[in-house]
């Protein structure tokens, strides 16, 4: 396989460091550049040093220089950063793997439009396990389509800024679509005070933030006399990074299109 030249955005963060560590161990991908915000104190540092694996690739805030000769940019930053990076990727003809969450509907539409010019894999969760769970949720929702209340509970570290998580929302979307519902109409995101009896045909979301929780998601189908729970618990960011690298390889030879992890894993 021809070596794929990869740029990692947010390279000084936890996900960035995890990606750089796995890239260094994969003979089919090469770290072409390590990108960070122009105001980051990590600029000029060796991108592998914090992992105990100096690689000679210095962290830079120059996106145009970073994309020169690159094949794919992997982005797990924030929506505003991803949108800015996307503009440069379109100009440079560089494909993208996007694991950022918290996009507005307008931003999602812009990403879809961008995919007419470059190839993009975008998923709220790159974990192989999570994407298997999404497939199980389709089966579960279709079978438990009567007499069950549906709740989505997610937990993340204290520094996560968006809620519910993109993965929780994706799980809700999968369940809603399987039942023929519109998540925008059936989702309940907050409860407080005298809420009354739980209504039917709704999907509730609960959010926990604390400590260093990497990511935990449970979808509960609560019926009379039984409860079915489909869960995924991440204990290390390496599983997200491994999925992102699989997505990077999937993009090889593609010039345009919007894909998700089900396409990458052959689950579509």
Residue, then its C-alpha position, 0 to 999 in steps of 0.5 A: x500500500x502506498x504511504x498516506x501522508x497525514x496531518x493531525x490537527x489539535x496535535x498537542x491535545x489528548x486525541x492528537x497525541x494518541x493519533x500521533x502515537x498510532x501513526x508512528x507505529x503504522x507503516x502505511x501512514x506517515x505524519x506529514x505535519x502536526x497542526x495546532x492553534x496559532x496561539x498554542x504554547x506547544x508551537x515549535x515543540x516536537x509533536x512526539x515528545x509528549x508521547x515519549x517518541x520524538x519524531x522530528x515533526x514540529x508542531x506548527x500553526x501554519x495550516x497552508x504549510x502543513x497541507x503542502x504534500x498531504x493526503x488527509x487531515x485528521x481533525x478532532x478539534x472544535x467546530x470553528x477550527x474544523x470549518x476553518x481547516x476545511x476551507x484550506x483542505x478544499x483549496x489544497x485538495x486534501x481529504x478529511x477525517x472529521x471526528x469533531x462534534x457539536x456542529x450546527x445544522x448550517x455547519x453540517x450543510x457546509x460540510x456536505x457541500x464541501x464533500x462535493x470537492x473533497x472526500x470526507x469521513x465524518x463520524x461523531x465516534x470513530x470507535x469500531x465498537x461504537x459503530x457495531x453498537x449502532x448496528x445493534x441499536x437498529x435491530x433492537x429498536x425494530x424489535x422493541x418498538x412497542x411498550x418500551x421507553x427509550x433513554x440515552x445516558x452518556x458520560x464524559x470527562x469534565x472538559x467536554x464542552x458540548x452536550x449531549x455528546x455527538x455519539x449520544x445524538x447519533x445513537x438517538x438518531x439511529x433509534x428514531x430512524x429505525x422507529x420512523x420518528x423524527x429526533x428533532x420532535x421526539x427528543x427530551x433533553x432536560x427534565x426539572x420540577x414536576x414533569x408529569x408522567x413520561x410521554x410515549x414515543x419520546x427519547x430521553x437524554x441524560x448527560x454526566x460530566x466528571x473527572x477523566x471519563x473517556x466516554x460511556x454510552x448506554x441506550x436503555x429500552x425500559x419495558x414492563x418487567x424487563x429492561x434491555x441496555x445496549x452499552x459501550x464504554x471506552x477506557x482509552x482514546x486509542x480506539x478512536x484513533x485506530x478508527x480514524x486511521x482506518x478511515x484515513x486508509x479508506x479515503x485513499x483514491x477517493x476524490x469526493x463524497x461524504x462517508x461515515x464509519x459504517x462505510x469504512x467498516x463495510x456495515x452500510 
